[in-house]
Amino acid sequence: MGEGPFLKRREDQNGIMHWLRNLLCGLLIGAGAILPGVSGGVLAVVFDIYRPFMEVLTHPRRAIPRYWRWFLPLALGWCVGFLGLAKGISACLAWSEAATTWLFIGLIVGTVPALFREAGKEGRGTAAWVSLAVCAGGVFASLIYVGRIAEVSVTPDFWWYNFCGVLWGMGVVIPGMTTSSVMMALGLYQPMLEGLARLDLVVLSACLPGLALSVALLARAVSWLFRRCYAVAFHGILGMVLASTAAIVPTAYQGGGEVLLSAVCCAGGFGLAFFLERLDRRGQV
């Protein structure tokens, strides 16, 4: 008879841990969406949130009753990460872009083994390995070209901010698409980030509808691809994750101090990934 209250208390503790885990994951996904070179979709895959998220978008009547407890903290965390941390991330990038980027690299690298296991749970045929190689090569080449070779710039206005929203939506639905790098290449990233930091109504009214429209239009196509050929699709995503991570590795540092700081941030990101995985396991006990 004494086990009842104990089990109830443990269940409540696991529920709180899982809620906090999802809140932190949502915050990091929102922050990752605006960090140059990092894909919010990649982080959603990394934290094992991507598939439930896509299911909610494509089959809301069936999925919302099943996952609504997940998405309340996720949505709250995403809003804080995307809107509330824009100013903080801008300050961190100004302080040390290399160290800030290495923090997210460590976060992603810490979860690659789990992603690899997830990708292979339905087998690894030749088509899956080809998908991984093609997606990795294509994404890496595209990011290097946009970020380091092309020199294109535009004048920010309402329609360009709407275009930024569409890009961010694509980054959410298509893991590995690091849309902030594209914005930086076009000269849109800094004014967009500053607009989000001060909650500029022009920027918000332009980018948020574009983001929602992009997600809504692409969600069903991506979900159909997962249903028809899971191994090929997930290995392609794994290739995008690896390529987008390799493409953002900083190559310029301001002395040995920044190199050391970057190493500490990378280790911290790796440790955070490990902590999130432990929270997830406790929530599933």
N, C-alpha and C positions, 0 to 999 in steps of 0.2 A: 504493500500500500504506500510505502514511503517513496517508491520510485516515481510515482505520478508527478508530484511537484518538481522533482529533480529533472525529469525528462522535459516537462513543460518549460522550465527555466532554461535548459540547454537549447531547446528549440527556439525560444525567444532570442537567446544570445546569438545563435547561428543566423537567425533572420536579421538581426541588427548588423552583424558582420557582413552579410551578403548585401544589405542595403548600402552600407558604407563603401563596400567594394564597387558596387555599380555607380555610386555617386562619384567616386574617384576616377573610375574608368570614363564616365561621361565627361568629367572635367578635362581629362587628358585628351580625349578625342576632340573636344571642342577647341582646346589649345593647339592640338596638332594640326587641325584644319587650317589655322592661320600661320603656323610656323613654316618658314620657307623650306621646301624639300621634303616635308613630312605629310603623308596622306592620312586624313581622318579615317578613310575606309580601311587603310592598312591597320591602324590602331584598333578599329572595330573587329577586324579579323583576329588580331593579336589577342584581344581580350575575350574572344569567343562570343561576341555580341552580334556579329555581322549577319549570321543566318536567321536568328530570331527577328532582327530588325527588318530584313528583307521580307520575311514572312508576314510581319505586321503590315508592311506597305502593300503587299500583293493580295493578301487574304485577311483583311482587318477583322471581319466578323468572327472568323475562326481563331485568329491569333491573339487579338486583344484580350479576351477573357483568360487566355493562357499566360500571357506575358506582361499584363499591365503592371504587376508589382515590380517587374524589372525596369520598366521604362519611365516610371515616375522619378526615381533617383537619377537615371541616365539622362533624362531630358533636363532636369534641374542642373546637373553637373555640366551638361553640354552648353547650356545658356551661360553659365558662369564662366566656363572655359573659353567660349567663343567671343562673348561680349565683355564680360567682366575682366578677363585677363589680357585683353588686347593691349592695354597700356603697359601692363607689367611685362609682357613678352617683348614689346617694343623696347622697353628699358633694358631688358636682359640682352637683347640682340645688340643694342648700342653699347652695352658694357662689354660683352664678349660673345660675338656671334658664334665663334668656334666652340666655346664651352657649352652654350645653349644647345647647339646642334648635336654635340656629342652626348648630351643628356638623353635626347630622344633616340639617338643611335643605340645607346646602351639599353634603353627600354625595349626597342624592337629586337635587338640581338638576343636579349634574354628570353624571348618567347619563340625564337625560330625553331628549336627542337619540337615544341608542342605543335607548331604549325606544320612541321614536316610529318609528324605522326598523324595529324588530322587529314592532311592531303592524301595519305596513303591508306586510309582505313577502308577504301573500296578497291585497293589494288594500285599497282604502278605499271601500266603497260607502256609500250613504246610511244603511243600517242601522248601519254601524260608527260614523259620526259621531253618529247619534242615541244609540247606546249610550254613547259618550264623554260627551255632554252630560247625559244622564239620570243616569248613575252619578256624574258629577262633582257635579251639583246635589244629588242625594239624599244623598251622603256628606257634602258640605260643610254642608248644612242640618242633618243629624243630629248632626254633631260640634259645631256651634255651639250647638245646643239642649242637648245633653247636657253640654257643657263650660262653657257660659256662661249658660244660662237656667234649666235644671232645678236644683232644690235638693232632692235626695233623699239620705238617709243611712240606712245599716243598721248593725247590730252584727255585727262579724266573728265567724264561728264556722266549724266544720268544713265545713258545707254551703255557706256563702258562699265559702270558699276553694276548694271544688270548682267552684263557679260561675266563679270567677276562672280556674281551669285550663281550663274549657270555652271561656271567652272568648279566652284566649291561643291555644288550638288553632284557633279560628275565625280569629284574626288571622294564623296561619301559613298556613292553606289559602286564605283569602279575602284577597288583597292589598288594602290600603287600609282594612281594618277596624282602626282604631287603638283596641284594646280597653283600653289603659291609661287613656285618657280616660274611658271608661265607668266603670272602677273608681274613678277620682278623683271622679267625680260622685256615686258611691254611698258614698264614704268608706272604700273598701276598699283603695285603692292603698298608702297609707303603711304600714298594718299588714302587708300582704302583702310589701312590699319589705323591711321590717325582719325579717320571718320568714325570707325567703330569705337575707338577709345573714348571719343567725346560724345558718342551716341548721336551722331549727326543724322537727322531725319531724312535728308536727301539720300545719304548713303544707305541707310537701313531700308528705306522704302524701295530702293532700287535693287539691292543685292538679295534680300530675303525672299521676295517673290520669285526671282530667278532661280535661287537655290531650291525652293520647294517645287517649282515646275520641272526642273532638271531631274530631281529625285523621283518624282511621280512618273515621268515619261520613261525613265530607264529601268526602274525597279523590276517591272514584269519581264522585260527582256533578259535581264541578268538572272532572275530567279528561274526562268525557263531553261537557261543554259545550265544551271546547276542541277536541275531535275533530269535533264537529258544526258548529260555527260559530266558527272560529278568529279571524277578523277582528273580529267583533262582540264576542267575549269579551275579546280582548286590548285593544281600544279601550275597553271598559268598565273594565278594570283600569287602563289609562292614565288614564282620567278619575278613578278612585279615588285614584291616586297624586298627581295634580295637586291634587285637592280636599283630601286629607288633609294635604298639605304646606302648602297655603294656610291651612288651618284652624288650624295650630299656630304660625303666625308670631306671635312675642311682640309685645305692644302696650304693655307697661310696662317701663321701664328705670330703674335706680337711678343716674341721672346719665350724663354724657357718657362716662365711663370704661367703663361697661358696654356702651354703644353701640359704642365702638371695639373692645372685646373681642369683642363679638358679630360684628362685621364680620371680624375676624381669624379667628374660629372658623369662620365661613361659608366664607371663602376656604380655610382648612385642610381643611374637609370636601370642598370642590370639588376641591382638589388631591389628596386621598386617593382620590377617585373616579377621577381621571385616572390615578393611580399603579396602582390595581387593574386598570384597563383595560389598561395597558401590561404588567402582569404576565400578564394573561390572554392577550394577543397573543404574548408571548414563550413561554408554555407551549404555544401552538398551532403554533409554528414547526416 
